[in-house]
Amino acid sequence: MPFAAWSQEEDHFAFKPDSVRLIDASELQVDTLPVVAWRPDPLRAVWLGAICPGLGQMYNRSWWKVPIVYGALMGCGYAVMINQQSYSEYKTAYIDLYNDYHSEDGVSDDPSKSYNAIMPDGYTMSRYGGASSYLSKLEKQENSYRRYRDLSIVVTVVVYALSLVDAYVDAQLFDFDISPDLSMQVEPALHYDPMLQRANGEVHLAIKF
């Protein structure tokens, strides 16, 4: 496409026919910056996920994984909280019953006592076989909920670590291309064995992706 150019003289524009020169559009050079495809940094994804769970998945643009990460962590946190609460209740009831059982006043029937308040409705200490048997029951429940709490903490740590591993692997395989054209090719073949002097049939399976 031709363009017209003119010169400037004595602070005013003067159009002169002999100063006009046609410029071909192919002579114009336009500097263009190379387009570089964005690719996540695996280490940055791990560090972001370590600072805030799910942030590594957001950095990798795997938005659908964020609710999964937070849902799993919230479930683990809820399990830790419930088991810790039950452990504290049974521990308090065990200590109170142990102190009253070995005191001069003995075990109290006061419903406000922790070991009486923790009983299910309709249950009494005599139904558990007395104070000694009920004390063993409280100790067993205390130990059980402590194990459940510790296991919930371990699972929480594992889920947190898996979220970091997922962020790292997802960033590594961000531009890994898998063709949607998956096909399996079956090729029959006839193989002759010179040692046995006989032919054997074969079937070759090839999966292309």
Summary of the structure (lengths in Angstrom):
residues: 209
radius of gyration: 39.1
end to end distance: 47.2
largest distance: 124.4
contacts: 483
relative contact order: 0.12
helix: 51%
strand: 13%
